[in-house]
Amino acid sequence: MDKITKNIQLEEDQMLLREGIINFPSSPGEKPQLIAGQCEACGDIAFPKKIWCGKCDGKVMKDILLSNRGKLYAYTVVRQAVPGYEVPNILGVVKVPEDDELLIMAQIRECDLKDVFNGMEVETIITELYTDFLRNKKVIGYAFKPVTVN
Amino acid sequence: MRDVYIIGAGMTRFGLYDGRHLPYKTIYELGAEACMAALDHAGISHRKIEAAFCGNGSAPPNCCQNITAPIGISGIPAFNHENGCAAGSCALKHGWETIANGMYDVALVIGADKWSRPPGMSQMTKLLAVPYGMNLNQDVAGAFGTALLALIANAHMNEYGTTKEQLAKISVKNKRNGAMNPYAQFQKEVTLEEVLNSRMISDPLTLLQCCPQSDGAAAVVICTGDIARQYTTKPVKIPFITESAGKYKGMEGSLSQFKCFQRASKMAYEACGIGPEDLDLVEVHDDFTSLELVAYEDLNLCPQGEGGRFIDEGLFDFGGKCVVSPSGGLLAKGHPIGATGVAQLVEIAWQLRGECGKRQVEGAKVGLAHNGGGVGDGYEPGAVTVTIATI
């Protein structure tokens, strides 16, 4: 997991949403993936990862990569947000194949407002999410976009 | 455990005490006004209060002490609670436990908050409200509260066929109730069309389906049975208060129900030997219409997925199965964060004593308050309380 952040070059005016939650592609053929935590004792998966397990006594959580693809479980079009976020934007909750109880909140990008629907196939992307203007930096993080069929 | 009773309940009108909408008042003035109303309602001297508990989210440290000092209550144990929108009911639970356990005999429970700011400060307020880097989902959403409740509405519509009209009808009902409540921030009825056509905030939730920003305070005097009988022939008993917190994956992969509401209400029903069919009125945490909708189902007032139908059939209206949010709820009465949980009990105490005038639920004997707040682990609220009251 040492490639976690080394494959992203940030500009002067950019910052990461969080360290250690996105596996950045190391070659053009690779896709970005979210890094979850899995309890070594009971196998429970959490994103963002926990330090200790919330389901058992386990205290060792290993990093695992979640699938790059998932399904949009629920969505809303956010038309009013705190400063720094462009509106309207689509905010969704995505389910990935690894764990049906895992709900991943994420912005849905590269999708027309009228084209979004429950059950839509989506894939993880890396994009600029918002501007943190306490630090005056553009925040780079994860989002999902519709899977386009070629 | 000893039985605990409410013998006095009072509150300020909720609204914006910013000098434009309502006369300017500080949070301490609002708190003191509510305390004096509750103490006068009980007919008990302020000098009898042995401990004070206050729910609050916006004041500097020691809100409780600063509220009570000007009305001659000081030098007693005073406790301040922050627990998001459930701060008030958590203060009540703390006070209730101390009376039940024999620590004190008479206590004052306060909820007070003030969110209006001078003009020009609103951007700063927003910045202060959401510090980046605190909670991943808050950072990703940029509008966590509204967006989350919109996602819940979307999931419920998708899973059960609930319609946006059914959601909007919840606001119509609560604003109709609020129009009969002189303590409500909004005392005006709205039509279904007005709710649906108001500005979209986060689909499908329109502006009139979101509670307002509010200032205000509420207070109750709680005590043992022996003391209650000295002061009133109509003591309101609080047989139990449960508190639960959202847990990671507690929703088991579904946004259409809050398992922490279900846990808290099940515990409360079992502890009191009371079922949802016994309830005459319920004050729910309707900060958004979708939260009232899921509360119907999670509190077991109707079967899972049938909240929309119950609304269509008016079963939560006056004359229905059980009156939900007779005060107007957070949507009409307003939502001064820390005051809400206490104000719910003020309404229930007044209702059970038959003192609610035009919005009186006839013959009300059993009430339930549901108060949820903050961001917990995962998507559920950080704190949820269910309080049952009887007379």
HADDOCK unambig.tbl for C-alpha pairs under 7 A between the chains (distance, minus, plus):
assign (segid A and resid 74 and name CA) (segid B and resid 151 and name CA) 5.82 0.50 0.50
assign (segid A and resid 74 and name CA) (segid B and resid 154 and name CA) 6.03 0.50 0.50
assign (segid A and resid 74 and name CA) (segid B and resid 155 and name CA) 5.47 0.50 0.50
assign (segid A and resid 75 and name CA) (segid B and resid 151 and name CA) 5.53 0.50 0.50
assign (segid A and resid 75 and name CA) (segid B and resid 154 and name CA) 6.50 0.50 0.50
assign (segid A and resid 76 and name CA) (segid B and resid 147 and name CA) 6.77 0.50 0.50
assign (segid A and resid 76 and name CA) (segid B and resid 150 and name CA) 6.05 0.50 0.50
assign (segid A and resid 76 and name CA) (segid B and resid 151 and name CA) 5.71 0.50 0.50
assign (segid A and resid 76 and name CA) (segid B and resid 202 and name CA) 6.07 0.50 0.50
assign (segid A and resid 76 and name CA) (segid B and resid 203 and name CA) 5.20 0.50 0.50
assign (segid A and resid 77 and name CA) (segid B and resid 202 and name CA) 5.36 0.50 0.50
assign (segid A and resid 77 and name CA) (segid B and resid 203 and name CA) 5.25 0.50 0.50
assign (segid A and resid 78 and name CA) (segid B and resid 147 and name CA) 6.43 0.50 0.50
assign (segid A and resid 78 and name CA) (segid B and resid 201 and name CA) 6.54 0.50 0.50
assign (segid A and resid 78 and name CA) (segid B and resid 202 and name CA) 4.44 0.50 0.50
assign (segid A and resid 78 and name CA) (segid B and resid 203 and name CA) 6.84 0.50 0.50
assign (segid A and resid 79 and name CA) (segid B and resid 200 and name CA) 6.87 0.50 0.50
assign (segid A and resid 79 and name CA) (segid B and resid 201 and name CA) 5.21 0.50 0.50
assign (segid A and resid 79 and name CA) (segid B and resid 202 and name CA) 5.54 0.50 0.50
assign (segid A and resid 80 and name CA) (segid B and resid 201 and name CA) 5.71 0.50 0.50
assign (segid A and resid 81 and name CA) (segid B and resid 142 and name CA) 5.38 0.50 0.50
assign (segid A and resid 81 and name CA) (segid B and resid 143 and name CA) 4.74 0.50 0.50
assign (segid A and resid 82 and name CA) (segid B and resid 126 and name CA) 6.39 0.50 0.50
assign (segid A and resid 82 and name CA) (segid B and resid 142 and name CA) 5.70 0.50 0.50
assign (segid A and resid 82 and name CA) (segid B and resid 143 and name CA) 6.22 0.50 0.50
assign (segid A and resid 85 and name CA) (segid B and resid 142 and name CA) 6.46 0.50 0.50
assign (segid A and resid 91 and name CA) (segid B and resid 141 and name CA) 6.60 0.50 0.50
assign (segid A and resid 100 and name CA) (segid B and resid 253 and name CA) 5.94 0.50 0.50
assign (segid A and resid 101 and name CA) (segid B and resid 249 and name CA) 6.02 0.50 0.50
assign (segid A and resid 101 and name CA) (segid B and resid 252 and name CA) 4.90 0.50 0.50
assign (segid A and resid 101 and name CA) (segid B and resid 253 and name CA) 3.76 0.50 0.50
assign (segid A and resid 102 and name CA) (segid B and resid 249 and name CA) 6.63 0.50 0.50
assign (segid A and resid 102 and name CA) (segid B and resid 253 and name CA) 6.05 0.50 0.50
assign (segid A and resid 103 and name CA) (segid B and resid 253 and name CA) 6.28 0.50 0.50
assign (segid A and resid 105 and name CA) (segid B and resid 137 and name CA) 6.25 0.50 0.50
assign (segid A and resid 106 and name CA) (segid B and resid 140 and name CA) 6.09 0.50 0.50
assign (segid A and resid 107 and name CA) (segid B and resid 140 and name CA) 6.82 0.50 0.50
